[in-house]
Amino acid sequence: MGLLGWAVIFLIISIVAAIFGFGGIASASAGIAKVLFFIFVVVFIILLIMGLLGRGTVPPV
């Protein structure tokens, strides 16, 4: 399971905790989900740029 999967899990935990009235747990897990999601986006953009820049160096088969 990747980073985005963990962000979704923490988002679901925060929604369930908010429904049952656990405000502290809901806000903490929502914060973790946000951080993991933004880390995923940054890593995705870096790897996308690296893939586009490195594309011209591979000789054709």
N, C-alpha and C positions, 0 to 999 in steps of 0.2 A: 504494500500500500504506500502510495506516494505522499508527498507533502499536502497535496490538494485533498486527498482522502482524509488525512488527519484534521484539516481545517473543517471539512464537512462534518466529521464526527463531533468536534467541539461545538460547532454551530447547532447541531441537533441536541447536544447535552444542554446548551444554554437555553434553547427553546423549551425543552421539557422542564428544566429547573424554573424558568420564568412562569410556566403554567402552574406549577405547584407552589409558587410563591417564595422560592429561595432566591432572593434578589442578589445576594453576594456571590453565590455560585454561578448564577446566570451571567452576571456582568464579568466575572473572571473568565469563564469559558468562552464568552463572546469576544473578550479581548484576546485570548489565545488564538481563537479562530481567525480574527482579523490579522494578527501578526503572522500566522502561518500562511494565510492567503497572500499577503503582500510579499513574503519571502518567496513563495511559489512564483508569483508574477515576475519578480526581479530575476530569479534564476531562469525562468522561461525566456525572458527578453535577452539575457546575456547569452544563453545557448543558441537562441535564434540568430543573433548577430554573429556569433562565432561560426555557426553553420553557413551563413551567407558569405562571410569573408573567406572561409576556408574552402569554398566550393571550387574555386579556380585552380587550386594547387594539385588536385588529383588528376593524373594522366588518364586519358580515355582507354578503355579496355578493348 
